[in-house]
Amino acid sequence: MPRLSKILQSALVAIAAATPVVTATVPEGGFATGRNRLAPPASDAASGRYIVELEKSTGPNARHEDSSAADSLVGQISSLGYEATVKEDFTAISGRFRGVSVEITNVDNGNNKNSADSDSSGVVVDEIKSIPGVADAWPRWNPHIALDAGDSCNIAGSGSGTTAVLAKRGVCDLFQSFRSTANAGFGYGILFDSYNQGAYYFDDLAASSDTLQLMAVTTASVGEWASAQVAKNYPLHLKIESDAQPAAFAAEVPSAGQISSFTSWGPTYENGFSPIVSAPGGVVYGAFPDGRLAVSSGTSFATPYISGVAALWFAHVKKDRAEFVRRLTSTALALPAFDITDGKVVGGGLAASLAQQGAGLVDAAKLFDYTTVLLSEPTLSLNDTDNRVSRHTIRIQNTGPEEVTYNISHVAASTISSRNSIWYPNTYYPPLLSATGSLSEVKSVTVAAGASSDIEVTLTAPGVTAESGALWSGKILLVRSNDELLTVPYIGIEASTYNWTPLHHSPESYRYDQTDGSLYPIDYQGLAYRPAEFDSPEVYFAFRYGTYEFSVDLVGVDWKTEQFSYPPQHASGSRAWHGSVRFQSYEGGGYMDFPMREIVRFNLGTYTTFRSFANGTDIPSGRYRIFTRALRIFGDAADPADWQLFLSDPFSIQLGDDPIPRQN
């Protein structure tokens, strides 16, 4: 299959190797929530992806089965005359569904398995259902997955190498969209870009997949068009032409010149100024590996742009990193607040929050040409209400041949509401607040040729409450009499970061019941867990702010949080800290050891199980509690008061046939 790097030329027509036309049948339910998948009609051959649910098992191993069940299933399907391979073992990654995704290839064994009659898929399903241990089976269009759920970040349903999916581009990196499409088994993935970032191919990504032959982004209008067609119950077709001529076309991109939605937001969780500066990185046409050119988006393109500017500076001016960064930030152009979701400028004409764009868009020409040099810090971090630094000194140097007067003023950027009512971070695009910060003094300063001058400035927070979570920013302007404009960006937040704790409340620990899919209290019915056999409590938690360290530990049943000291010391007995745990979902698989460190904001809720202690040793039989701990930002790890400390109810663990002390 030739790999293409041209612009996607039309709605659902793409250039690739000669392939039969795939007709898409639209199921009931339409193109809800902006995405739908294209699937072959029922008359296709029976080869493809099937979802097989295995019967629920009982006993201590019910939650985590090894690969023997999947291997046995493959063997039994093969005995029916098919070549079968397991594409995904859902049991290993999900506690809610015990089953596998199986790829079946038809073979002619005398039973006409290569038949493409309209009932062949149904025959295969019936044959799979007849296998002992199989609870149910579905063809590649899984009726248990809602067609109106998900986007390119989470493709709903599954397909085969001859099927295509048309999905709305989600808010995730492009590799995740590729992985989601490839894991779903589709041979072709087309994303319509609701964020108006352009149209292009992912030829390198497609080249890394054994099954995905085409991955591309087309314009948002395609999604609108497809929605209208499906609403009328029209089928959709993907036409692949080997001899089609690639063609580039002009398209209106409302977000051109604006800040991309996928760019990372600051500040750091200690309220340091971040990001530092912006550079072109959305729908960039530029160099790719192997001497090729391509269109793509991401910091992967913005970063080399800055690297190129740095190379010019180091090669033609001087190898001074500190001065380069100061020139970079002081000459950058602030961009307006732009909400890609609505496709329009917001904020009443104010610049976008510097927590989104940093100092602004790099301006290489000004970086080289300006004769005024910033000698002090390139950015000002005002910090939070506990650690506020309002007064700063700006030092500048006039490297020109004449005396110059600088007029000092201030311009505010948009102030955003950084968190909701229970202090979880507001995600893109955060609400804007009308209040802005201000510069207490406005004055001018005259600097002789070749001389330097210090300028004292005091910044005042907007008129909001100290715990409002208002994230405010802006720039101090130094306007030179020859029209040179130097700026010093700043950022501050109206909140106590220390009190903005990593956890809203205690993590919650439950017993998951495989038989009815319910969660019960951790010591429900007094049944012992067997972590060594992949049976443990489920610990649910969600971060609402960053933390230096978070851990899930096991302690004795009589241990109290008042005993905590850092670092915790291992001991034995009912009043001891026994150790942090290790998460591992299946035998021989990857694992993660607690504690977790340097956890950032915007971390979604999740749960963990555990198999052993973090050092790999088995957990002995006994009565335990789960001890969870998170260190506050600006906290001292050696001070227990700076930690959030939580204990679960007691429960039992059994290792092999070893008896559980203190339990009948």
C-alpha positions as CSV (number, residue, x, y, z in Angstrom):
1,M,0.0,0.0,0.0
2,P,1.6,3.3,-1.0
3,R,1.8,5.8,1.8
4,L,0.4,9.2,1.0
5,S,1.3,12.6,2.3
6,K,-1.0,14.8,0.3
7,I,-4.0,16.8,1.5
8,L,-7.2,14.7,1.7
9,Q,-9.0,15.9,-1.4
10,S,-12.7,15.3,-0.7
11,A,-15.3,14.2,1.8
12,L,-15.0,10.4,1.6
13,V,-12.8,9.9,-1.4
14,A,-9.2,9.0,-0.7
15,I,-6.2,7.9,-2.8
16,A,-4.8,4.5,-2.0
17,A,-4.0,1.1,-3.6
18,A,-6.8,-0.6,-5.6
19,T,-9.3,-1.9,-3.1
20,P,-13.0,-2.9,-3.6
21,V,-15.6,-0.2,-2.8
22,V,-16.8,-0.6,0.7
23,T,-20.5,0.2,1.2
24,A,-21.6,1.5,4.6
25,T,-25.0,0.7,6.0
26,V,-26.3,3.2,8.5
27,P,-27.9,1.6,11.6
28,E,-30.8,3.1,13.4
29,G,-29.9,5.8,15.9
30,G,-28.2,8.0,13.3
31,F,-25.1,10.0,13.5
32,A,-25.7,11.0,17.1
33,T,-23.1,13.1,18.9
34,G,-21.2,13.7,15.7
35,R,-19.8,10.3,14.9
36,N,-20.7,7.1,13.4
37,R,-18.9,4.1,12.0
38,L,-18.9,2.6,8.6
39,A,-19.5,-1.1,8.5
40,P,-20.0,-3.6,5.7
41,P,-23.4,-5.0,4.9
42,A,-24.5,-8.4,6.4
43,S,-23.8,-10.0,3.0
44,D,-20.0,-9.8,3.5
45,A,-18.1,-12.9,4.1
46,A,-17.9,-14.2,7.6
47,S,-14.2,-13.4,8.1
48,G,-13.5,-10.5,10.4
49,R,-13.8,-9.5,14.1
50,Y,-16.1,-11.1,16.5
51,I,-16.8,-10.3,20.2
52,V,-17.1,-13.4,22.4
53,E,-18.3,-13.2,26.0
54,L,-17.1,-16.0,28.2
55,E,-19.3,-17.4,31.0
56,K,-18.7,-16.0,34.4
57,S,-16.6,-18.1,36.7
58,T,-16.7,-18.2,40.5
59,G,-14.2,-18.5,43.2
60,P,-11.2,-16.3,44.2
61,N,-9.9,-16.1,40.6
62,A,-13.2,-14.9,39.1
63,R,-12.0,-11.4,38.6
64,H,-8.7,-12.1,36.9
65,E,-8.4,-15.1,34.6
66,D,-5.2,-16.0,32.8
67,S,-4.9,-16.5,29.1
68,S,-5.9,-20.2,29.2
69,A,-9.6,-19.4,28.6
70,A,-8.8,-17.3,25.5
71,D,-6.3,-19.9,24.2
72,S,-8.9,-22.7,24.7
73,L,-11.5,-20.6,22.8
74,V,-9.1,-20.1,19.9
75,G,-8.5,-23.8,19.7
76,Q,-12.2,-24.7,19.7
77,I,-13.0,-22.1,17.0
78,S,-10.2,-23.5,14.9
79,S,-11.7,-27.0,15.3
80,L,-14.8,-25.6,13.6
81,G,-12.7,-25.0,10.5
82,Y,-11.6,-21.3,11.0
83,E,-8.3,-19.7,11.5
84,A,-8.8,-17.7,14.7
85,T,-6.5,-15.4,16.7
86,V,-7.2,-13.3,19.8
87,K,-6.9,-9.6,19.0
88,E,-7.8,-8.3,22.4
89,D,-8.4,-9.9,25.8
90,F,-10.9,-7.7,27.5
91,T,-10.7,-9.8,30.7
92,A,-7.1,-8.6,31.2
93,I,-8.1,-4.9,31.0
94,S,-11.7,-4.8,32.3
95,G,-13.4,-5.8,35.4
96,R,-16.8,-5.5,33.9
97,F,-16.7,-7.8,30.9
98,R,-15.1,-11.2,30.6
99,G,-14.4,-11.9,27.0
100,V,-12.2,-11.5,23.9
101,S,-12.1,-10.0,20.5
102,V,-11.4,-12.7,17.9
103,E,-10.2,-12.3,14.4
104,I,-11.5,-15.1,12.2
105,T,-10.2,-16.0,8.7
106,N,-12.3,-18.3,6.6
107,V,-10.7,-21.5,5.3
108,D,-12.0,-24.1,2.9
109,N,-12.2,-27.3,4.9
110,G,-14.8,-28.9,2.9
111,N,-17.6,-27.3,4.8
112,N,-17.7,-24.3,2.5
113,K,-16.3,-21.9,5.1
114,N,-15.4,-19.5,2.4
115,S,-19.0,-18.9,1.5
116,A,-20.1,-15.3,1.3
117,D,-23.8,-16.0,1.5
118,S,-25.9,-13.6,3.5
119,D,-26.2,-16.0,6.5
120,S,-22.5,-16.8,6.9
121,S,-21.9,-14.3,9.7
122,G,-24.9,-15.6,11.6
123,V,-23.7,-19.2,11.1
124,V,-20.3,-18.3,12.6
125,V,-22.0,-16.7,15.6
126,D,-24.2,-19.7,16.2
127,E,-21.2,-22.0,16.0
128,I,-19.2,-19.9,18.4
129,K,-22.2,-19.8,20.8
130,S,-22.3,-23.6,20.8
131,I,-18.7,-23.8,22.3
132,P,-18.8,-24.8,26.0
133,G,-17.9,-21.8,28.2
134,V,-19.2,-19.2,25.7
135,A,-22.0,-17.0,27.1
136,D,-22.7,-15.0,24.0
137,A,-21.1,-13.8,20.7
138,W,-21.6,-11.0,18.3
139,P,-20.2,-10.1,14.9
140,R,-18.0,-7.1,14.4
141,W,-20.9,-4.7,14.9
142,N,-21.3,-5.2,18.6
143,P,-24.9,-4.3,19.6
144,H,-23.8,-3.8,23.2
145,I,-21.7,-0.7,22.3
146,A,-23.7,2.4,21.8
147,L,-23.2,3.9,18.3
148,D,-23.7,7.4,19.6
149,A,-20.8,7.2,22.1
150,G,-17.2,8.2,21.8
151,D,-15.1,10.0,19.3
152,S,-11.6,9.4,17.7
153,C,-10.1,9.1,21.2
154,N,-12.5,6.2,22.1
155,I,-13.8,4.5,19.0
156,A,-17.1,2.7,19.7
157,G,-17.5,-0.7,18.1
158,S,-15.1,-2.6,16.0
159,G,-14.4,-3.5,12.4
160,S,-12.1,-5.4,10.1
161,G,-9.5,-4.6,7.5
162,T,-12.1,-4.0,4.8
163,T,-14.2,-1.6,6.9
164,A,-13.8,2.1,7.6
165,V,-14.8,4.4,10.4
166,L,-15.7,8.1,10.2
167,A,-15.4,9.7,13.6
168,K,-15.3,13.1,15.1
169,R,-11.8,14.1,16.1
170,G,-11.6,14.1,19.9
171,V,-9.5,16.1,22.3
172,C,-6.5,13.9,22.5
173,D,-3.2,13.5,20.7
174,L,-3.3,12.1,17.2
175,F,-1.4,8.9,18.2
176,Q,-4.2,8.1,20.6
177,S,-6.8,8.5,17.8
178,F,-4.7,6.3,15.6
179,R,-4.3,3.7,18.4
180,S,-8.1,3.8,19.1
181,T,-8.9,3.2,15.5
182,A,-6.3,0.5,15.0
183,N,-7.3,-1.3,18.2
184,A,-10.9,-1.3,17.0
185,G,-9.8,-3.3,14.0
186,F,-10.7,-0.9,11.2
187,G,-8.7,-0.8,8.0
188,Y,-9.5,2.8,7.3
189,G,-9.9,5.7,9.7
190,I,-11.1,9.2,8.7
191,L,-11.6,11.9,11.3
192,F,-13.6,15.0,10.6
193,D,-11.9,17.9,12.4
194,S,-14.4,19.8,14.5
195,Y,-11.6,22.0,15.6
196,N,-10.9,23.4,12.2
197,Q,-7.2,22.5,12.2
198,G,-7.1,21.4,8.6
199,A,-7.0,18.2,6.5
200,Y,-4.1,15.8,6.1
201,Y,-2.9,12.2,6.1
202,F,-1.1,10.3,8.9
203,D,0.9,8.2,6.6
204,D,3.7,7.5,9.1
205,L,1.2,6.3,11.7
206,A,-0.6,4.1,9.2
207,A,2.8,2.6,8.2
208,S,3.3,1.4,11.8
209,S,0.1,-0.6,11.8
210,D,-0.3,-4.1,10.4
211,T,-4.0,-3.6,9.7
212,L,-4.7,0.2,9.3
213,Q,-4.2,1.1,5.7
214,L,-5.3,4.7,5.8
215,M,-5.6,7.3,8.5
216,A,-6.6,10.9,7.6
217,V,-8.3,14.0,8.9
218,T,-10.8,15.8,6.7
219,T,-12.6,19.1,7.3
220,A,-15.4,19.7,9.8
221,S,-17.9,20.2,7.0
222,V,-17.6,16.5,6.2
223,G,-19.0,15.6,9.6
224,E,-21.9,18.0,9.0
225,W,-22.6,16.6,5.6
226,A,-22.4,13.0,6.9
227,S,-24.8,13.9,9.8
228,A,-27.3,15.2,7.3
229,Q,-27.0,12.1,5.1
230,V,-27.5,9.7,8.0
231,A,-30.5,11.7,9.3
232,K,-32.1,10.9,5.9
233,N,-31.2,7.2,6.3
234,Y,-28.8,7.4,3.3
235,P,-26.0,4.9,3.2
236,L,-22.4,6.2,3.1
237,H,-19.7,4.9,0.8
238,L,-15.9,5.0,1.0
239,K,-14.5,5.0,-2.5
240,I,-10.8,4.1,-2.9
241,E,-9.2,4.8,-6.4
242,S,-5.7,3.8,-7.2
243,D,-5.3,6.1,-10.2
244,A,-6.8,9.2,-8.7
245,Q,-4.7,12.3,-8.9
246,P,-3.9,13.9,-5.5
247,A,-5.1,17.5,-5.3
248,A,-4.6,20.2,-2.7
249,F,-7.4,22.6,-2.0
250,A,-7.9,25.9,-0.2
251,A,-10.0,25.7,3.0
252,E,-11.1,28.3,5.4
253,V,-9.6,27.6,8.8
254,P,-11.1,29.9,11.4
255,S,-8.5,29.0,13.9
256,A,-5.6,30.0,11.7
257,G,-3.2,32.2,13.7
258,Q,-5.0,31.3,16.9
259,I,-3.9,29.1,19.8
260,S,-4.5,25.4,19.2
261,S,-7.0,23.6,21.6
262,F,-4.5,20.8,22.3
263,T,-1.7,23.0,23.6
264,S,-0.8,22.5,27.3
265,W,-2.0,25.0,29.9
266,G,0.0,26.3,32.9
267,P,1.0,27.4,35.4
268,T,3.1,24.7,37.1
269,Y,1.5,23.3,40.2
270,E,3.8,25.5,42.2
271,N,2.4,28.4,40.2
272,G,5.5,29.0,38.1
273,F,5.0,30.8,34.8
274,S,4.4,28.1,32.1
275,P,4.3,27.7,29.2
276,I,7.1,30.2,28.3
277,V,6.3,31.0,24.6
278,S,4.1,29.9,21.7
279,A,5.2,28.9,18.2
280,P,3.5,27.7,15.0
281,G,2.3,24.1,15.6
282,G,-1.2,23.7,14.1
283,V,-1.6,22.3,10.6
284,V,2.1,23.0,9.8
285,Y,3.5,22.0,6.4
286,G,7.1,21.1,7.0
287,A,9.9,18.5,7.0
288,F,9.2,14.9,7.8
289,P,11.7,12.0,8.1
290,D,13.3,10.5,5.0
291,G,13.4,13.8,3.2
292,R,9.7,14.1,2.9
293,L,7.2,17.0,3.6
294,A,3.9,16.6,5.4
295,V,1.2,18.5,7.2
296,S,0.8,17.9,10.9
297,S,0.0,19.5,14.3
298,G,1.5,19.4,17.8
299,T,4.3,20.6,19.9
300,S,6.4,18.3,17.8
301,F,6.3,21.1,15.2
302,A,6.3,24.1,17.6
303,T,9.4,22.9,19.3
304,P,11.7,22.6,16.3
305,Y,10.5,26.0,15.2
306,I,11.9,27.5,18.4
307,S,15.0,25.3,18.0
308,G,15.5,26.9,14.5
309,V,15.2,30.4,16.0
310,A,17.7,29.4,18.7
311,A,20.1,28.0,16.1
312,L,20.0,31.4,14.3
313,W,20.7,33.3,17.5
314,F,23.5,31.1,18.6
315,A,25.1,31.1,15.2
316,H,24.9,34.8,14.4
317,V,24.7,36.6,17.8
318,K,26.1,34.7,20.8
319,K,25.7,31.4,22.6
320,D,23.9,32.9,25.6
321,R,20.9,30.8,26.6
322,A,19.7,33.2,29.3
323,E,19.7,36.2,27.0
324,F,18.0,34.2,24.3
325,V,15.1,33.3,26.6
326,R,14.7,36.8,27.8
327,R,14.6,38.2,24.2
328,L,12.2,35.4,23.3
329,T,9.6,36.3,25.9
330,S,10.1,40.1,25.9
331,T,9.4,40.4,22.1
332,A,6.6,37.8,21.7
333,L,3.2,38.9,20.5
334,A,0.2,38.2,22.7
335,L,-2.6,36.4,20.9
336,P,-6.4,36.9,21.5
337,A,-8.5,34.5,23.5
338,F,-10.0,32.1,21.0
339,D,-12.4,29.2,21.8
340,I,-12.0,26.6,19.0
341,T,-15.2,24.9,20.2
342,D,-17.2,27.9,19.1
343,G,-14.7,29.0,16.4
344,K,-14.6,32.6,17.6
345,V,-12.6,35.1,19.6
346,V,-13.8,35.6,23.1
347,G,-12.8,37.7,26.1
348,G,-13.9,41.1,24.9
349,G,-10.7,41.8,23.0
350,L,-8.3,40.8,25.8
351,A,-5.4,38.5,25.1
352,A,-5.8,34.8,25.9
353,S,-4.7,33.8,29.3
354,L,-0.9,33.6,29.5
355,A,-1.5,30.3,31.2
356,Q,-2.4,29.1,27.7
357,Q,0.0,30.9,25.4
358,G,2.9,31.9,27.6
359,A,4.5,35.2,26.6
360,G,2.8,34.9,23.2
361,L,3.8,34.1,19.6
362,V,7.5,34.2,18.9
363,D,8.7,37.1,16.7
364,A,12.2,36.2,15.4
365,A,12.8,39.5,13.7
366,K,12.3,41.5,16.9
367,L,14.4,39.1,18.8
368,F,17.4,40.0,16.6
369,D,16.7,43.7,15.9
370,Y,15.8,45.2,19.3
371,T,18.5,47.3,20.9
372,T,16.8,47.2,24.3
373,V,17.7,44.1,26.3
374,L,15.9,42.7,29.3
375,L,18.5,41.8,32.0
376,S,16.1,40.6,34.8
377,E,13.9,37.5,34.9
378,P,12.0,36.8,31.6
379,T,8.7,36.2,33.3
380,L,7.1,37.2,36.7
381,S,5.4,34.5,38.9
382,L,3.2,36.2,41.4
383,N,2.3,32.9,42.9
384,D,-0.9,32.2,45.0
385,T,-2.5,34.1,47.9
386,D,-0.3,32.3,50.5
387,N,3.0,33.0,48.7
388,R,2.2,36.3,46.8
389,V,5.1,38.2,45.4
390,S,3.5,41.5,44.2
391,R,6.6,43.7,43.9
392,H,9.3,43.0,41.3
393,T,12.4,44.6,39.8
394,I,12.7,44.8,36.1
395,R,16.2,45.7,34.8
396,I,16.7,46.8,31.2
397,Q,19.8,47.8,29.2
398,N,19.9,50.3,26.3
399,T,22.5,48.9,23.9
400,G,21.8,51.7,21.3
401,P,23.9,54.8,20.6
402,E,21.5,57.3,22.1
403,E,19.6,58.1,25.3
404,V,16.1,56.6,25.2
405,T,13.0,57.2,27.3
406,Y,10.7,54.3,28.1
407,N,7.0,54.7,29.0
408,I,5.8,52.0,31.4
409,S,2.3,50.7,31.2
410,H,0.3,47.5,31.6
411,V,-2.1,45.4,29.6
412,A,-4.2,42.6,31.1
413,A,-4.9,39.2,29.6
414,S,-8.1,37.3,30.1
415,T,-8.7,36.1,33.6
416,I,-10.0,32.5,33.8
417,S,-11.9,30.6,36.4
418,S,-9.5,27.8,37.1
419,R,-11.7,25.5,39.1
420,N,-15.3,24.5,39.7
421,S,-17.4,24.6,42.9
422,I,-15.7,21.5,44.4
423,W,-12.3,22.7,43.1
424,Y,-11.7,20.3,40.2
425,P,-9.9,22.1,37.4
426,N,-12.1,23.6,34.7
427,T,-11.1,22.1,31.4
428,Y,-11.1,23.6,27.9
429,Y,-12.4,26.2,27.4
430,P,-12.5,27.5,30.9
431,P,-15.0,30.2,31.9
432,L,-13.7,33.8,31.7
433,L,-14.0,36.3,34.5
434,S,-14.4,40.1,34.0
435,A,-11.9,41.1,36.7
436,T,-8.3,41.7,35.8
437,G,-5.1,42.6,37.6
438,S,-3.5,46.1,37.5
439,L,-0.2,47.9,37.7
440,S,0.0,50.2,40.7
441,E,2.3,52.7,39.2
442,V,2.6,54.0,35.7
443,K,5.7,56.1,34.9
444,S,8.6,56.5,32.6
445,V,12.3,56.1,32.8
446,T,15.2,57.4,30.7
447,V,18.3,55.3,30.1
448,A,21.5,56.6,28.7
449,A,23.2,54.9,25.7
450,G,24.9,51.7,26.9
451,A,23.5,52.1,30.4
452,S,21.1,50.0,32.5
453,S,18.2,50.9,34.8
454,D,16.1,49.2,37.4
455,I,12.3,49.6,37.4
456,E,10.3,48.7,40.5
457,V,6.7,47.5,39.7
458,T,3.9,46.4,41.9
459,L,1.0,44.3,40.6
460,T,-2.4,44.2,42.3
461,A,-4.8,41.3,42.1
462,P,-8.2,41.6,40.5
463,G,-11.1,42.4,42.8
464,V,-12.2,38.9,43.6
465,T,-12.2,36.8,46.7
466,A,-9.0,35.2,47.8
467,E,-10.3,31.7,47.2
468,S,-12.1,32.4,43.9
469,G,-9.5,30.4,41.9
470,A,-9.2,33.4,39.4
471,L,-6.1,32.8,37.3
472,W,-5.0,36.3,36.1
473,S,-2.1,37.4,33.9
474,G,-0.9,40.1,31.6
475,K,2.1,42.1,30.5
476,I,4.1,45.1,31.7
477,L,4.9,47.2,28.6
478,L,8.0,49.2,28.1
479,V,7.5,51.4,25.1
480,R,10.6,53.0,23.8
481,S,10.6,56.4,22.1
482,N,11.6,54.8,18.8
483,D,8.6,52.5,19.0
484,E,10.4,49.4,20.2
485,L,8.0,47.5,22.5
486,L,9.5,45.3,25.2
487,T,7.1,43.3,27.5
488,V,7.5,41.3,30.7
489,P,4.7,38.7,31.2
490,Y,3.3,37.7,34.6
491,I,0.8,35.3,36.1
492,G,-0.9,34.9,39.5
493,I,-3.8,33.0,41.0
494,E,-6.3,33.8,43.7
495,A,-6.2,30.6,45.7
496,S,-4.3,28.8,48.4
497,T,-2.5,26.1,46.6
498,Y,-1.8,24.4,49.9
499,N,-5.5,24.2,50.7
500,W,-6.3,23.1,47.1
501,T,-5.6,19.6,48.2
502,P,-4.8,16.8,45.7
503,L,-7.8,14.8,46.8
504,H,-11.3,16.1,47.3
505,H,-12.1,13.3,49.8
506,S,-10.9,9.9,50.9
507,P,-10.3,7.3,48.2
508,E,-13.0,4.6,48.3
509,S,-12.3,0.9,48.5
510,Y,-14.8,-1.8,47.5
511,R,-15.2,-5.5,46.7
512,Y,-16.3,-6.1,43.1
513,D,-18.8,-8.9,42.7
514,Q,-18.2,-10.8,39.5
515,T,-21.6,-12.5,39.6
516,D,-23.7,-9.3,39.6
517,G,-21.3,-6.6,38.6
518,S,-21.9,-4.7,41.8
519,L,-19.6,-2.9,44.2
520,Y,-19.9,-3.8,47.9
521,P,-18.2,-2.7,51.1
522,I,-14.6,-3.8,51.3
523,D,-15.2,-6.5,53.9
524,Y,-18.5,-7.7,52.5
525,Q,-19.5,-11.1,53.9
526,G,-16.0,-11.3,55.5
527,L,-14.5,-13.0,52.4
528,A,-10.8,-13.0,52.2
529,Y,-9.0,-11.6,49.1
530,R,-6.2,-13.4,47.3
531,P,-4.0,-10.7,45.6
532,A,-1.4,-13.2,44.5
533,E,-4.2,-14.7,42.4
534,F,-5.4,-11.3,41.0
535,D,-8.2,-10.9,43.5
536,S,-7.9,-7.7,45.6
537,P,-10.1,-4.7,46.7
538,E,-10.6,-1.9,44.2
539,V,-9.3,1.5,45.3
540,Y,-11.0,4.4,43.6
541,F,-9.5,7.9,43.6
542,A,-9.4,11.1,41.6
543,F,-6.9,14.0,41.7
544,R,-8.2,17.5,41.6
545,Y,-4.7,19.1,41.9
546,G,-1.1,18.0,41.6
547,T,0.9,16.3,44.3
548,Y,4.5,15.4,44.8
549,E,3.6,11.9,46.0
550,F,0.5,9.7,46.2
551,S,0.6,6.2,47.5
552,V,-1.6,3.2,48.2
553,D,-0.1,1.2,51.1
554,L,-1.1,-1.7,53.3
555,V,-1.0,-1.3,57.1
556,G,-2.0,-3.5,60.0
557,V,-5.6,-3.5,61.2
558,D,-4.7,-1.6,64.4
559,W,-2.4,1.0,62.7
560,K,-3.5,4.7,63.1
561,T,-2.7,7.7,60.9
562,E,-1.2,9.4,63.9
563,Q,1.7,6.9,63.6
564,F,2.7,8.1,60.1
565,S,6.2,9.4,59.6
566,Y,8.1,10.0,56.3
567,P,9.6,8.0,54.9
568,P,7.5,5.3,56.4
569,Q,9.4,2.4,58.0
570,H,8.5,-1.2,57.4
571,A,7.6,-3.4,60.3
572,S,5.4,-6.4,61.1
573,G,2.3,-6.8,63.3
574,S,-1.1,-5.4,63.5
575,R,0.2,-1.8,64.3
576,A,2.7,-1.7,61.5
577,W,3.1,-0.1,58.1
578,H,3.7,-3.0,55.8
579,G,4.5,-1.3,52.5
580,S,3.3,0.2,49.3
581,V,1.5,-2.0,46.7
582,R,2.1,-3.1,43.1
583,F,-0.6,-3.0,40.4
584,Q,-0.4,-5.8,37.8
585,S,-3.4,-6.9,35.8
586,Y,-2.2,-10.3,34.6
587,E,0.6,-12.7,34.9
588,G,3.8,-11.6,33.2
589,G,2.2,-8.2,32.3
590,G,3.5,-4.8,33.0
591,Y,3.1,-3.4,36.4
592,M,3.1,-0.1,38.3
593,D,4.5,0.4,41.8
594,F,3.2,2.9,44.3
595,P,4.0,5.6,45.3
596,M,3.2,7.7,42.2
597,R,5.2,10.9,42.0
598,E,4.9,14.3,40.4
599,I,1.2,13.9,39.5
600,V,-0.2,16.7,37.5
601,R,-3.6,18.5,37.4
602,F,-6.3,17.3,34.9
603,N,-5.8,13.7,36.0
604,L,-9.1,11.8,35.6
605,G,-10.5,9.5,38.3
606,T,-9.5,5.9,38.2
607,Y,-9.2,2.8,40.4
608,T,-6.4,0.4,41.1
609,T,-6.1,-3.1,42.3
610,F,-2.9,-4.7,43.7
611,R,-1.2,-8.1,43.4
612,S,1.8,-7.7,45.8
613,F,3.9,-5.3,47.7
614,A,5.9,-2.8,45.5
615,N,9.1,-4.8,46.0
616,G,7.4,-7.8,44.4
617,T,7.0,-9.9,47.5
618,D,3.7,-11.6,48.2
619,I,1.3,-10.2,50.8
620,P,1.0,-12.6,53.7
621,S,-2.3,-13.8,55.1
622,G,-3.6,-11.3,57.6
623,R,-6.0,-8.5,58.5
624,Y,-5.1,-5.2,56.8
625,R,-6.3,-1.7,56.1
626,I,-5.6,0.3,52.9
627,F,-3.7,3.5,53.7
628,T,-3.7,6.2,51.1
629,R,-1.6,9.4,51.3
630,A,-1.1,12.5,49.2
631,L,1.4,15.3,49.9
632,R,0.0,18.8,49.5
633,I,1.8,21.3,47.2
634,F,4.2,23.4,49.2
635,G,4.0,20.8,51.9
636,D,6.9,19.3,53.8
637,A,7.1,15.6,53.4
638,A,8.6,15.3,56.9
639,D,5.5,17.0,58.5
640,P,2.5,14.6,58.7
641,A,0.2,17.6,58.8
642,D,1.1,18.4,55.2
643,W,-0.2,15.1,54.0
644,Q,-3.7,13.9,53.3
645,L,-4.0,10.6,55.2
646,F,-6.9,8.1,54.8
647,L,-7.6,4.6,56.1
648,S,-10.1,2.0,54.8
649,D,-12.1,-0.4,56.8
650,P,-10.3,-3.6,57.7
651,F,-10.4,-6.6,55.5
652,S,-8.7,-10.0,55.1
653,I,-6.0,-11.3,52.7
654,Q,-5.1,-15.0,52.3
655,L,-1.9,-16.3,50.7
656,G,-2.3,-19.9,49.5
657,D,-3.5,-22.1,52.3
658,D,-1.9,-20.0,55.1
659,P,-4.4,-19.3,57.8
660,I,-5.5,-15.7,58.5
661,P,-4.4,-14.6,62.0
662,R,-7.2,-13.2,64.3
663,Q,-10.0,-14.6,62.1
664,N,-12.1,-17.6,62.6
